[in-house]
Amino acid sequence: EPLLKQLVAEAHRQGLHVWSHFYVDPDRPSDVVAAGVEVVSHADMFVAELVPEDALHATVDQYRAARRAIHATGTAVSNPATVSLLSSMKARHVIFDPTLFIMRPTPDSSGHVDSAASDLFHNAVLFTRAAHSAGIDIDAGTDALGGSTPNIHVELQLLVDSAGLTPLEAIRAATLVSARAAAMSDSIGTIE
């Protein structure tokens, strides 16, 4: 945590805006928020707040197994630590970039959908719904760059159909809030 706080403090001293993954090893999401970042990405990563300490600092496979187990419980969003995390995000005006588009479970060639992928997406949606209900600003991002053809339209549809935003809130997430997330709201994001 001290290193992350130092990095964020130096970035701010240099006049930079800080956008981070929600989980930055070895810190928990609450540490990332407390460090003073402006934006966090990836709704599925909130479960790192609930991973037991021994698994948090274990091998990548052990950490992933612990995350899968938490996603499978179906109770991660109602956990007091998650509720506290959401409260901290709201109090610090952290913008949330869920990137649901990249978490959608897709069937394999035989039509089977992996249950772990379904659990992950389900919890990411529940966390995004909880963030929206808490009044946390949500931006619309796809986590796709360059030639990967980001599909912002699917992300907007997921924000409406799965996460409970109204169509106007989803448009705002892709325009005004995304401009704020990119620290560019002085020149893009709204028509004035």
MDTraj code that builds the backbone (N, CA, C; nanometers):
import mdtraj as md
import numpy as np

residues = "GLU PRO LEU LEU LYS GLN LEU VAL ALA GLU ALA HIS ARG GLN GLY LEU HIS VAL TRP SER HIS PHE TYR VAL ASP PRO ASP ARG PRO SER ASP VAL VAL ALA ALA GLY VAL GLU VAL VAL SER HIS ALA ASP MET PHE VAL ALA GLU LEU VAL PRO GLU ASP ALA LEU HIS ALA THR VAL ASP GLN TYR ARG ALA ALA ARG ARG ALA ILE HIS ALA THR GLY THR ALA VAL SER ASN PRO ALA THR VAL SER LEU LEU SER SER MET LYS ALA ARG HIS VAL ILE PHE ASP PRO THR LEU PHE ILE MET ARG PRO THR PRO ASP SER SER GLY HIS VAL ASP SER ALA ALA SER ASP LEU PHE HIS ASN ALA VAL LEU PHE THR ARG ALA ALA HIS SER ALA GLY ILE ASP ILE ASP ALA GLY THR ASP ALA LEU GLY GLY SER THR PRO ASN ILE HIS VAL GLU LEU GLN LEU LEU VAL ASP SER ALA GLY LEU THR PRO LEU GLU ALA ILE ARG ALA ALA THR LEU VAL SER ALA ARG ALA ALA ALA MET SER ASP SER ILE GLY THR ILE GLU".split()
xyz = np.array([
    [0.0815, -0.1207, 0.0000],
    [0.0000, 0.0000, 0.0000],
    [0.0856, 0.1267, 0.0000],
    [0.1898, 0.1374, 0.0792],
    [0.2671, 0.2615, 0.0767],
    [0.3218, 0.2954, -0.0618],
    [0.3688, 0.1959, -0.1379],
    [0.4226, 0.2227, -0.2706],
    [0.3133, 0.2759, -0.3630],
    [0.1955, 0.2147, -0.3598],
    [0.0853, 0.2605, -0.4430],
    [0.0479, 0.4041, -0.4077],
    [0.0389, 0.4347, -0.2800],
    [0.0064, 0.5719, -0.2383],
    [0.1132, 0.6693, -0.2852],
    [0.2377, 0.6287, -0.2774],
    [0.3467, 0.7156, -0.3227],
    [0.3376, 0.7404, -0.4731],
    [0.3086, 0.6352, -0.5486],
    [0.2955, 0.6504, -0.6937],
    [0.1809, 0.7444, -0.7303],
    [0.0681, 0.7275, -0.6645],
    [-0.0473, 0.8128, -0.6932],
    [-0.0171, 0.9569, -0.6513],
    [0.0437, 0.9739, -0.5353],
    [0.0780, 1.1086, -0.4887],
    [0.1735, 1.1777, -0.5860],
    [0.2734, 1.1047, -0.6351],
    [0.3674, 1.1636, -0.7303],
    [0.2987, 1.1959, -0.8629],
    [0.2116, 1.1074, -0.9082],
    [0.1368, 1.1349, -1.0312],
    [0.0556, 1.2630, -1.0151],
    [-0.0117, 1.2766, -0.9029],
    [-0.0905, 1.3975, -0.8788],
    [-0.0013, 1.5208, -0.8701],
    [0.1148, 1.5062, -0.8071],
    [0.2098, 1.6179, -0.7970],
    [0.2541, 1.6623, -0.9366],
    [0.2628, 1.5662, -1.0274],
    [0.3022, 1.5959, -1.1657],
    [0.1835, 1.6410, -1.2515],
    [0.0663, 1.6524, -1.1898],
    [-0.0519, 1.6965, -1.2620],
    [-0.1194, 1.5874, -1.3431],
    [-0.0899, 1.4619, -1.3104],
    [-0.1463, 1.3498, -1.3839],
    [-0.2703, 1.2935, -1.3148],
    [-0.3566, 1.2402, -1.3937],
    [-0.4804, 1.1740, -1.3536],
    [-0.4481, 1.0246, -1.3420],
    [-0.5005, 0.9555, -1.2408],
    [-0.4636, 0.8151, -1.2208],
    [-0.5844, 0.7241, -1.2419],
    [-0.5681, 0.6325, -1.3374],
    [-0.6681, 0.5320, -1.3719],
    [-0.6024, 0.3976, -1.3457],
    [-0.6664, 0.3114, -1.2691],
    [-0.6023, 0.1879, -1.2255],
    [-0.6929, 0.0674, -1.2419],
    [-0.6301, -0.0492, -1.2524],
    [-0.7065, -0.1718, -1.2312],
    [-0.7609, -0.1661, -1.0887],
    [-0.8732, -0.2293, -1.0674],
    [-0.9350, -0.2315, -0.9348],
    [-0.8496, -0.3107, -0.8366],
    [-0.7795, -0.4108, -0.8864],
    [-0.6897, -0.4911, -0.8026],
    [-0.5481, -0.4734, -0.8540],
    [-0.4610, -0.4269, -0.7664],
    [-0.3195, -0.4117, -0.7988],
    [-0.2422, -0.4877, -0.6910],
    [-0.1891, -0.6025, -0.7302],
    [-0.1160, -0.6888, -0.6378],
    [0.0009, -0.6123, -0.5758],
    [0.0182, -0.6133, -0.4465],
    [-0.0462, -0.6949, -0.3449],
    [-0.1614, -0.6248, -0.2735],
    [-0.2046, -0.5109, -0.3230],
    [-0.3081, -0.4344, -0.2547],
    [-0.4478, -0.4813, -0.2906],
    [-0.5387, -0.4580, -0.1988],
    [-0.6797, -0.4887, -0.2214],
    [-0.7457, -0.3705, -0.2927],
    [-0.8637, -0.3898, -0.3481],
    [-0.9332, -0.2774, -0.4110],
    [-0.9508, -0.1571, -0.3174],
    [-0.9771, -0.1814, -0.1908],
    [-0.9920, -0.0691, -0.0964],
    [-0.8625, 0.0098, -0.0833],
    [-0.7480, -0.0570, -0.0958],
    [-0.6195, 0.0129, -0.0923],
    [-0.6010, 0.0991, -0.2167],
    [-0.6459, 0.0482, -0.3303],
    [-0.6376, 0.1233, -0.4555],
    [-0.7213, 0.2504, -0.4438],
    [-0.8430, 0.2372, -0.3922],
    [-0.9314, 0.3525, -0.3744],
    [-0.8702, 0.4494, -0.2734],
    [-0.8211, 0.3980, -0.1613],
    [-0.7621, 0.4838, -0.0578],
    [-0.6364, 0.5551, -0.1058],
    [-0.5685, 0.4987, -0.2053],
    [-0.4477, 0.5615, -0.2585],
    [-0.4791, 0.6909, -0.3331],
    [-0.6051, 0.7095, -0.3720],
    [-0.6442, 0.8353, -0.4340],
    [-0.6599, 0.8327, -0.5848],
    [-0.6782, 0.7147, -0.6434],
    [-0.6986, 0.7081, -0.7882],
    [-0.8322, 0.7730, -0.8248],
    [-0.8409, 0.8197, -0.9477],
    [-0.9651, 0.8808, -0.9934],
    [-1.0603, 0.7793, -1.0556],
    [-1.0062, 0.6739, -1.1164],
    [-1.0879, 0.5762, -1.1894],
    [-1.0345, 0.4359, -1.1610],
    [-1.1267, 0.3393, -1.1460],
    [-1.0884, 0.1983, -1.1355],
    [-1.1628, 0.1190, -1.2422],
    [-1.0951, 0.0175, -1.2963],
    [-1.1528, -0.0646, -1.4028],
    [-1.1667, -0.2105, -1.3624],
    [-1.2674, -0.2740, -1.4198],
    [-1.2933, -0.4173, -1.4167],
    [-1.3751, -0.4610, -1.2953],
    [-1.5039, -0.4760, -1.3193],
    [-1.5994, -0.5092, -1.2139],
    [-1.5697, -0.6412, -1.1443],
    [-1.5143, -0.7384, -1.2161],
    [-1.4896, -0.8682, -1.1532],
    [-1.3818, -0.8623, -1.0458],
    [-1.2954, -0.7626, -1.0515],
    [-1.1821, -0.7553, -0.9594],
    [-1.2206, -0.7145, -0.8175],
    [-1.3450, -0.6720, -0.7952],
    [-1.3853, -0.6338, -0.6600],
    [-1.3690, -0.7485, -0.5615],
    [-1.3759, -0.8724, -0.6103],
    [-1.3666, -0.9867, -0.5183],
    [-1.2297, -0.9991, -0.4524],
    [-1.1282, -0.9325, -0.5061],
    [-0.9975, -0.9335, -0.4397],
    [-1.0072, -0.8731, -0.3000],
    [-1.1118, -0.7956, -0.2769],
    [-1.1366, -0.7410, -0.1425],
    [-1.1686, -0.8528, -0.0440],
    [-1.2200, -0.9645, -0.0933],
    [-1.2685, -1.0728, -0.0083],
    [-1.1774, -1.1948, -0.0063],
    [-1.0757, -1.1958, -0.0898],
    [-0.9848, -1.3106, -0.0964],
    [-0.9066, -1.3198, 0.0348],
    [-0.8987, -1.4390, 0.0949],
    [-0.8211, -1.4542, 0.2182],
    [-0.6753, -1.4113, 0.1969],
    [-0.6164, -1.3571, 0.3000],
    [-0.4801, -1.3032, 0.2923],
    [-0.3804, -1.4036, 0.2361],
    [-0.3893, -1.5298, 0.2798],
    [-0.2919, -1.6290, 0.2322],
    [-0.3045, -1.6528, 0.0813],
    [-0.4266, -1.6483, 0.0273],
    [-0.4457, -1.6674, -0.1166],
    [-0.4128, -1.5413, -0.1953],
    [-0.4297, -1.4261, -0.1306],
    [-0.4015, -1.2998, -0.1975],
    [-0.2542, -1.2895, -0.2354],
    [-0.1688, -1.3464, -0.1537],
    [-0.0237, -1.3375, -0.1772],
    [0.0367, -1.4731, -0.2137],
    [-0.0449, -1.5634, -0.2627],
    [0.0014, -1.6968, -0.3012],
    [0.0340, -1.6977, -0.4506],
    [0.0331, -1.8138, -0.5083],
    [0.0588, -1.8254, -0.6512],
    [-0.0613, -1.7706, -0.7297],
    [-0.0400, -1.7429, -0.8549],
    [-0.1478, -1.6930, -0.9401],
    [-0.2627, -1.7935, -0.9443],
    [-0.2312, -1.9215, -0.9544],
    [-0.3355, -2.0240, -0.9591],
    [-0.4158, -2.0284, -0.8292],
    [-0.3477, -2.0159, -0.7149],
    [-0.4186, -2.0165, -0.5867],
    [-0.5075, -1.8930, -0.5728],
    [-0.4569, -1.7787, -0.6163],
    [-0.5361, -1.6566, -0.6124],
    [-0.6600, -1.6711, -0.7019],
    [-0.6415, -1.7219, -0.8237],
    [-0.7549, -1.7397, -0.9159],
    [-0.8569, -1.8386, -0.8596],
    [-0.8093, -1.9440, -0.7968],
    [-0.9005, -2.0422, -0.7365],
    [-0.9821, -1.9770, -0.6249],
    [-0.9178, -1.8940, -0.5445],
    [-0.9896, -1.8250, -0.4362],
    [-1.0935, -1.7300, -0.4936],
    [-1.0579, -1.6587, -0.5997],
    [-1.1545, -1.5689, -0.6647],
    [-1.2726, -1.6468, -0.7199],
    [-1.2443, -1.7591, -0.7873],
    [-1.3531, -1.8421, -0.8425],
    [-1.4468, -1.8885, -0.7318],
    [-1.3896, -1.9305, -0.6190],
    [-1.4717, -1.9775, -0.5071],
    [-1.5613, -1.8661, -0.4543],
    [-1.5085, -1.7466, -0.4467],
    [-1.5890, -1.6335, -0.3987],
    [-1.6989, -1.6006, -0.4991],
    [-1.6656, -1.5970, -0.6267],
    [-1.7677, -1.5699, -0.7284],
    [-1.8784, -1.6750, -0.7225],
    [-1.8436, -1.7992, -0.6940],
    [-1.9417, -1.9082, -0.6929],
    [-2.0387, -1.8987, -0.5757],
    [-2.0012, -1.8278, -0.4680],
    [-2.0887, -1.8206, -0.3509],
    [-2.2166, -1.7427, -0.3775],
    [-2.2080, -1.6430, -0.4656],
    [-2.3254, -1.5600, -0.4930],
    [-2.3541, -1.4579, -0.3852],
    [-2.2674, -1.4449, -0.2848],
    [-2.2905, -1.3512, -0.1748],
    [-2.1844, -1.2413, -0.1674],
    [-2.0964, -1.2351, -0.2653],
    [-1.9829, -1.1422, -0.2586],
    [-2.0266, -0.9964, -0.2525],
    [-2.1305, -0.9601, -0.3246],
    [-2.1710, -0.8195, -0.3287],
    [-2.2341, -0.7748, -0.1976],
    [-2.2986, -0.8651, -0.1276],
    [-2.3619, -0.8272, -0.0005],
    [-2.2665, -0.8354, 0.1184],
    [-2.1448, -0.8804, 0.0963],
    [-2.0464, -0.8901, 0.2035],
    [-2.0181, -0.7503, 0.2603],
    [-2.0069, -0.7359, 0.3927],
    [-1.9789, -0.6043, 0.4521],
    [-1.8534, -0.5364, 0.3965],
    [-1.7517, -0.6130, 0.3619],
    [-1.6302, -0.5529, 0.3053],
    [-1.6593, -0.4912, 0.1681],
    [-1.7464, -0.5544, 0.0906],
    [-1.7847, -0.4998, -0.0394],
    [-1.8681, -0.3744, -0.0211],
    [-1.9598, -0.3768, 0.0723],
    [-2.0426, -0.2585, 0.1009],
    [-1.9538, -0.1416, 0.1448],
    [-1.8551, -0.1689, 0.2264],
    [-1.7609, -0.0660, 0.2704],
    [-1.6796, -0.0115, 0.1527],
    [-1.6383, -0.0996, 0.0629],
    [-1.5645, -0.0591, -0.0563],
    [-1.6480, 0.0371, -0.1408],
    [-1.7728, 0.0028, -0.1633],
    [-1.8622, 0.0900, -0.2407],
    [-1.8787, 0.2258, -0.1731],
    [-1.8919, 0.2250, -0.0420],
    [-1.9055, 0.3499, 0.0329],
    [-1.7810, 0.4376, 0.0175],
    [-1.6653, 0.3761, 0.0223],
    [-1.5401, 0.4490, 0.0051],
    [-1.5279, 0.5065, -0.1357],
    [-1.5674, 0.4285, -0.2346],
    [-1.5643, 0.4771, -0.3732],
    [-1.6538, 0.5999, -0.3883],
    [-1.7719, 0.5938, -0.3312],
    [-1.8663, 0.7060, -0.3397],
    [-1.8094, 0.8286, -0.2685],
    [-1.7570, 0.8096, -0.1481],
    [-1.7039, 0.9213, -0.0700],
    [-1.5859, 0.9890, -0.1386],
    [-1.5073, 0.9110, -0.2120],
    [-1.3871, 0.9651, -0.2772],
    [-1.4125, 1.0039, -0.4234],
    [-1.5366, 0.9915, -0.4687],
    [-1.5756, 1.0277, -0.6062],
    [-1.4964, 0.9503, -0.7118],
    [-1.4715, 0.8233, -0.6830],
    [-1.3999, 0.7383, -0.7783],
    [-1.4963, 0.6973, -0.8897],
    [-1.4537, 0.7136, -1.0127],
    [-1.5330, 0.6707, -1.1281],
    [-1.5073, 0.5218, -1.1493],
    [-1.6133, 0.4497, -1.1799],
    [-1.6053, 0.3044, -1.1960],
    [-1.6255, 0.2664, -1.3423],
    [-1.5308, 0.1902, -1.3962],
    [-1.5304, 0.1445, -1.5348],
    [-1.5470, -0.0080, -1.5350],
    [-1.6712, -0.0580, -1.5394],
    [-1.6936, -0.2017, -1.5201],
    [-1.6393, -0.2949, -1.6291],
    [-1.6325, -0.2512, -1.7529],
    [-1.5884, -0.3332, -1.8672],
    [-1.6604, -0.4679, -1.8748],
    [-1.7910, -0.4647, -1.8649],
    [-1.8704, -0.5877, -1.8702],
    [-1.8549, -0.6606, -2.0031],
    [-1.8304, -0.5854, -2.1088],
    [-1.8164, -0.6418, -2.2432],
    [-1.7159, -0.7571, -2.2473],
    [-1.6019, -0.7401, -2.1804],
    [-1.4979, -0.8433, -2.1866],
    [-1.5246, -0.9597, -2.0922],
    [-1.6259, -0.9486, -2.0066],
    [-1.6567, -1.0548, -1.9106],
    [-1.7738, -1.1422, -1.9518],
    [-1.8394, -1.1050, -2.0603],
    [-1.9556, -1.1833, -2.1031],
    [-1.9155, -1.3281, -2.1263],
    [-1.9860, -1.4195, -2.0649],
    [-1.9541, -1.5609, -2.0912],
    [-1.9973, -1.5986, -2.2321],
    [-1.9085, -1.6614, -2.3041],
    [-1.9404, -1.7034, -2.4400],
    [-1.9310, -1.8553, -2.4500],
    [-2.0191, -1.9151, -2.5247],
    [-2.0159, -2.0615, -2.5375],
    [-1.8951, -2.1084, -2.6190],
    [-1.8483, -2.2261, -2.5851],
    [-1.7405, -2.2854, -2.6646],
    [-1.8003, -2.3461, -2.7912],
    [-1.7199, -2.4159, -2.8673],
    [-1.7650, -2.4689, -2.9959],
    [-1.8798, -2.5686, -2.9825],
    [-1.8944, -2.6291, -2.8648],
    [-2.0043, -2.7242, -2.8450],
    [-2.1278, -2.6573, -2.7843],
    [-2.1186, -2.5251, -2.7590],
    [-2.2324, -2.4539, -2.7014],
    [-2.2318, -2.4487, -2.5497],
    [-2.1312, -2.5072, -2.4863],
    [-2.1215, -2.5081, -2.3404],
    [-2.0656, -2.3750, -2.2907],
    [-2.1277, -2.3216, -2.1839],
    [-2.0780, -2.2006, -2.1198],
    [-2.0190, -2.2398, -1.9852],
    [-1.8944, -2.2043, -1.9645],
    [-1.8239, -2.2363, -1.8413],
    [-1.8940, -2.1717, -1.7212],
    [-1.9222, -2.2508, -1.6172],
    [-1.9935, -2.1986, -1.5008],
    [-1.9117, -2.0930, -1.4269],
    [-1.7799, -2.1061, -1.4238],
    [-1.6960, -2.0063, -1.3573],
    [-1.7070, -1.8719, -1.4295],
    [-1.7107, -1.8740, -1.5621],
    [-1.7257, -1.7498, -1.6392],
    [-1.8629, -1.6882, -1.6137],
    [-1.9650, -1.7726, -1.6031],
    [-2.0996, -1.7223, -1.5745],
    [-2.1062, -1.6600, -1.4355],
    [-2.0435, -1.7248, -1.3367],
    [-2.0412, -1.6709, -1.2001],
    [-1.9689, -1.5369, -1.1957],
    [-1.8559, -1.5292, -1.2641],
    [-1.7781, -1.4058, -1.2673],
    [-1.8621, -1.2923, -1.3261],
    [-1.9234, -1.3170, -1.4411],
    [-2.0056, -1.2141, -1.5053],
    [-2.1228, -1.1750, -1.4164],
    [-2.1881, -1.2726, -1.3574],
    [-2.3027, -1.2453, -1.2702],
    [-2.2620, -1.1524, -1.1557],
    [-2.1497, -1.1811, -1.0907],
    [-2.1042, -1.0961, -0.9801],
    [-2.0578, -0.9595, -1.0286],
    [-1.9960, -0.9538, -1.1456],
    [-1.9556, -0.8241, -1.2018],
    [-2.0785, -0.7374, -1.2266],
    [-2.1844, -0.7988, -1.2770],
    [-2.3095, -0.7266, -1.2999],
    [-2.3684, -0.6805, -1.1668],
    [-2.3724, -0.7703, -1.0681],
    [-2.4272, -0.7319, -0.9371],
    [-2.3480, -0.6180, -0.8738],
    [-2.2156, -0.6228, -0.8865],
    [-2.1338, -0.5153, -0.8305],
    [-2.1604, -0.3841, -0.9056],
    [-2.1744, -0.3907, -1.0365],
    [-2.2034, -0.2707, -1.1147],
    [-2.3392, -0.2141, -1.0762],
    [-2.4377, -0.3022, -1.0572],
    [-2.5704, -0.2574, -1.0117],
    [-2.5603, -0.1886, -0.8758],
    [-2.4827, -0.2485, -0.7856],
    [-2.4664, -0.1913, -0.6516],
    [-2.3964, -0.0556, -0.6586],
    [-2.2954, -0.0436, -0.7439],
    [-2.2258, 0.0840, -0.7615],
    [-2.3229, 0.1895, -0.8153],
    [-2.4025, 0.1500, -0.9129],
    [-2.5014, 0.2420, -0.9700],
    [-2.6013, 0.2841, -0.8629],
    [-2.6511, 0.1891, -0.7858],
    [-2.7469, 0.2202, -0.6792],
    [-2.6866, 0.3107, -0.5725],
    [-2.5560, 0.2979, -0.5500],
    [-2.4869, 0.3797, -0.4500],
    [-2.4586, 0.5205, -0.5005],
    [-2.4847, 0.5461, -0.6289],
    [-2.4610, 0.6787, -0.6849],
    [-2.3188, 0.7011, -0.7321],
    [-2.2452, 0.5931, -0.7528],
    [-2.1085, 0.6033, -0.8043],
    [-2.1163, 0.6274, -0.9551],
    [-2.0376, 0.7221, -1.0034],
    [-2.0360, 0.7484, -1.1472],
    [-1.9751, 0.6301, -1.2209],
    [-2.0438, 0.5865, -1.3243],
    [-1.9997, 0.4731, -1.4053],
    [-1.9682, 0.5240, -1.5446],
    [-1.8506, 0.4864, -1.5940],
    [-1.8191, 0.5196, -1.7328],
    [-1.8357, 0.3941, -1.8174],
    [-1.8356, 0.4122, -1.9471],
    [-1.8558, 0.3002, -2.0386],
    [-1.7258, 0.2732, -2.1129],
    [-1.6610, 0.1645, -2.0790],
    [-1.5378, 0.1261, -2.1451],
    [-1.5429, -0.0196, -2.1840],
    [-1.4595, -0.0585, -2.2791],
    [-1.4610, -0.1962, -2.3278],
    [-1.3306, -0.2705, -2.3033],
    [-1.2253, -0.2006, -2.2617],
    [-1.0935, -0.2606, -2.2399],
    [-1.0347, -0.3162, -2.3676],
    [-1.0735, -0.2609, -2.4791],
    [-1.0211, -0.3065, -2.6076],
    [-0.9508, -0.1897, -2.6750],
    [-0.8344, -0.2176, -2.7312],
    [-0.7557, -0.1127, -2.7952],
    [-0.7172, -0.1524, -2.9361],
    [-0.6814, -0.0549, -3.0139],
    [-0.6232, -0.0790, -3.1456],
    [-0.7123, -0.1598, -3.2375],
    [-0.6550, -0.2645, -3.2962],
    [-0.7245, -0.3437, -3.3956],
    [-0.8255, -0.4415, -3.3396],
    [-0.8505, -0.4391, -3.2094],
    [-0.9408, -0.5373, -3.1508],
    [-1.0878, -0.4964, -3.1626],
    [-1.1167, -0.3872, -3.2292],
    [-1.2528, -0.3408, -3.2547],
    [-1.3376, -0.3359, -3.1282],
    [-1.3112, -0.2379, -3.0428],
    [-1.3922, -0.2254, -2.9217],
    [-1.5399, -0.2063, -2.9569],
    [-1.6266, -0.2669, -2.8797],
    [-1.7692, -0.2570, -2.9081],
    [-1.8394, -0.1831, -2.7958],
    [-1.8343, -0.0520, -2.8033],
    [-1.8976, 0.0310, -2.7015],
    [-2.0492, 0.0122, -2.7015],
    [-2.1055, -0.0229, -2.8174],
    [-2.2507, -0.0402, -2.8237],
    [-2.2966, -0.1587, -2.7406],
    [-2.2198, -0.2663, -2.7410],
    [-2.2538, -0.3817, -2.6575],
    [-2.2375, -0.3447, -2.5101],
    [-2.1322, -0.2717, -2.4769],
    [-2.1133, -0.2289, -2.3377],
    [-2.2316, -0.1439, -2.2910],
    [-2.2757, -0.0513, -2.3742],
    [-2.3910, 0.0318, -2.3380],
    [-2.5151, -0.0540, -2.3165],
    [-2.5360, -0.1514, -2.4052],
    [-2.6514, -0.2403, -2.3913],
    [-2.6427, -0.3212, -2.2618],
    [-2.5225, -0.3674, -2.2269],
    [-2.5041, -0.4412, -2.1012],
    [-2.5303, -0.3523, -1.9808],
    [-2.4871, -0.2278, -1.9885],
    [-2.5125, -0.1360, -1.8770],
    [-2.6619, -0.1157, -1.8552],
    [-2.7383, -0.1141, -1.9647],
    [-2.8836, -0.0968, -1.9534],
    [-2.9510, -0.2279, -1.9153],
    [-2.9294, -0.3326, -1.9963],
    [-3.0028, -0.4581, -1.9784],
    [-2.9593, -0.5369, -1.8560],
    [-2.8320, -0.5326, -1.8227],
    [-2.7826, -0.6147, -1.7115],
    [-2.7599, -0.5355, -1.5832],
    [-2.7060, -0.4141, -1.5961],
    [-2.6655, -0.3403, -1.4764],
    [-2.7687, -0.2396, -1.4274],
    [-2.8757, -0.2172, -1.5046],
    [-2.9850, -0.1355, -1.4560],
    [-2.9763, 0.0132, -1.4834],
    [-2.8810, 0.0577, -1.5641],
    [-2.8781, 0.1983, -1.6010],
    [-2.9903, 0.2260, -1.6999],
    [-3.0406, 0.3471, -1.6993],
    [-3.1375, 0.3853, -1.8016],
    [-3.0599, 0.4107, -1.9309],
    [-3.1276, 0.4118, -2.0449],
    [-3.0564, 0.4439, -2.1687],
    [-2.9840, 0.5793, -2.1621],
    [-3.0476, 0.6790, -2.1024],
    [-2.9823, 0.8098, -2.0902],
    [-2.8598, 0.8026, -1.9990],
    [-2.8675, 0.7257, -1.8896],
    [-2.7513, 0.7088, -1.8018],
    [-2.6370, 0.6377, -1.8742],
    [-2.6702, 0.5422, -1.9589],
    [-2.5667, 0.4725, -2.0357],
    [-2.5000, 0.5674, -2.1352],
    [-2.5796, 0.6513, -2.2008],
    [-2.5213, 0.7503, -2.2922],
    [-2.4315, 0.8458, -2.2146],
    [-2.4762, 0.8872, -2.0987],
    [-2.3946, 0.9757, -2.0131],
    [-2.2650, 0.9047, -1.9733],
    [-2.2728, 0.7731, -1.9455],
    [-2.1534, 0.6962, -1.9084],
    [-2.0512, 0.6965, -2.0213],
    [-2.0992, 0.6946, -2.1459],
    [-2.0098, 0.6899, -2.2620],
    [-1.9608, 0.8270, -2.3049],
    [-2.0237, 0.9311, -2.2552],
    [-1.9867, 1.0660, -2.2997],
    [-1.9282, 1.1459, -2.1836],
    [-2.0126, 1.2080, -2.1051],
    [-1.9682, 1.2956, -1.9965],
    [-1.8778, 1.2241, -1.8955],
    [-1.9233, 1.1086, -1.8452],
    [-1.8449, 1.0403, -1.7418],
    [-1.7146, 0.9852, -1.7999],
    [-1.7198, 0.9319, -1.9210],
    [-1.5965, 0.8828, -1.9838],
    [-1.4982, 0.9967, -2.0098],
    [-1.5482, 1.1126, -2.0468],
    [-1.4597, 1.2282, -2.0647],
    [-1.3957, 1.2676, -1.9312],
    [-1.4735, 1.2644, -1.8248],
    [-1.4173, 1.2925, -1.6917],
    [-1.3155, 1.1863, -1.6531],
    [-1.3455, 1.0595, -1.6834],
    [-1.2534, 0.9508, -1.6505],
    [-1.1200, 0.9680, -1.7208],
    [-1.1235, 1.0200, -1.8424],
    [-1.0015, 1.0424, -1.9197],
    [-0.9399, 1.1796, -1.8927],
    [-0.9961, 1.2537, -1.7969],
    [-0.9488, 1.3883, -1.7618],
    [-0.9527, 1.4820, -1.8823],
    [-1.0592, 1.4686, -1.9633],
    [-1.0715, 1.5503, -2.0838],
    [-1.2070, 1.6206, -2.0922],
    [-1.2772, 1.6338, -1.9801],
    [-1.4129, 1.6889, -1.9848],
    [-1.4153, 1.8377, -2.0189],
    [-1.2993, 1.9028, -2.0214],
    [-1.2964, 2.0429, -2.0624],
    [-1.3101, 2.0586, -2.2137],
    [-1.2895, 1.9481, -2.2881],
    [-1.2944, 1.9606, -2.4337],
    [-1.3812, 1.8561, -2.5041],
    [-1.4185, 1.7477, -2.4392],
    [-1.5052, 1.6473, -2.4996],
    [-1.6068, 1.5988, -2.3979],
    [-1.7053, 1.5240, -2.4445],
    [-1.8005, 1.4586, -2.3549],
    [-1.9364, 1.5211, -2.3473],
    [-1.9472, 1.6510, -2.3810],
    [-2.0766, 1.7177, -2.3765],
    [-2.0886, 1.8146, -2.4929],
    [-2.2119, 1.8455, -2.5272],
    [-2.2400, 1.9512, -2.6249],
    [-2.2925, 2.0684, -2.5443],
    [-2.2245, 2.1802, -2.5544],
    [-2.2642, 2.2969, -2.4755],
    [-2.2930, 2.4149, -2.5643],
])
top = md.Topology()
chain = top.add_chain()
for i, resn in enumerate(residues, 1):
    res = top.add_residue(resn, chain, resSeq=i)
    for name in ("N", "CA", "C"):
        top.add_atom(name, md.element.get_by_symbol(name[0]), res)
traj = md.Trajectory(xyz[None], top)
